[in-house]
Amino acid sequence: MAEPDCIFCAIVAGELPARVVDSDERTVSFMDLNPATRGHALVIPRAHARDLHDVPPEDLAACASAAQRLAARAVERLGADGVNLLNACGAAAWQTVFHFHVHVIPRYEDDPLRLPWVPGPGEEAEIEAAADALRG
């Protein structure tokens, strides 16, 4: 079901223009208008889902498959040296459009994009406490 104020639902419905690069019965993939690198695209489910917590497993799997197809094309056709897949779930995680989506970001050896944090060792006790909380 579409949400009336969702720009991604409007793209799916053909009410807003987009540079669509792939689509199937569950997903639509199109170019990001604010690309991080050359070839940056978004993969969305056709059915509205607010975020990762809301997307049905079948649509999540379809988005993962579509992202994999685009990642391969970025390497083969754009000469990307690698690819980042990114999902932002919630405003605190930088989500700005509240329709589930996966960013497919081609990476090039000389691109300026950098991680927003510097990886470093964590505190063992905190790692273990988080692991305990996350175990099924």
Residue pairs with C-beta under 8 A, 6 or more apart in sequence:
1 47
1 48
2 9
2 10
2 12
2 13
2 48
3 9
3 48
3 99
6 48
6 97
6 98
6 99
7 16
7 97
7 99
8 42
8 44
8 48
8 97
8 99
8 101
9 48
9 99
10 16
11 17
11 18
11 28
11 30
11 44
12 28
12 44
12 46
18 28
18 30
18 31
19 30
19 31
20 28
20 29
20 30
21 29
21 30
21 31
21 41
21 70
21 73
22 28
22 29
22 43
22 66
22 69
22 70
23 29
24 62
24 66
25 46
26 45
26 46
26 47
26 58
26 59
26 62
26 63
27 43
27 44
27 45
27 46
27 59
27 62
27 63
27 66
28 43
28 44
28 46
29 41
29 42
29 43
29 44
29 66
29 67
29 70
29 104
30 41
30 42
30 44
31 40
31 41
31 42
32 40
32 41
32 42
32 103
36 103
36 105
36 113
37 105
37 106
37 107
37 108
37 111
37 113
38 78
38 106
38 108
39 74
39 78
39 80
39 104
39 106
40 103
40 104
40 105
40 106
41 70
41 103
41 104
42 101
42 102
42 103
42 104
43 63
43 66
43 67
43 70
43 101
43 102
43 104
44 63
44 99
44 100
44 101
44 102
45 55
45 56
45 59
45 60
45 62
45 63
45 100
46 59
47 56
47 59
48 99
49 55
49 56
49 59
49 99
49 100
50 98
50 99
50 100
51 89
51 90
51 95
51 98
51 100
52 60
52 87
52 89
52 100
53 89
54 100
55 63
55 100
59 100
60 100
63 100
63 101
63 102
64 102
67 85
67 102
67 104
70 104
71 83
71 85
71 104
71 106
74 80
74 83
74 104
74 106
75 81
75 82
75 83
75 106
78 106
79 108
80 106
80 107
80 108
81 107
81 108
81 109
82 106
82 107
83 104
83 105
83 106
83 107
84 103
84 105
84 107
85 102
85 103
85 104
85 105
86 102
86 103
86 105
87 100
87 101
87 102
87 103
88 94
88 95
88 96
88 103
89 95
105 113
107 113
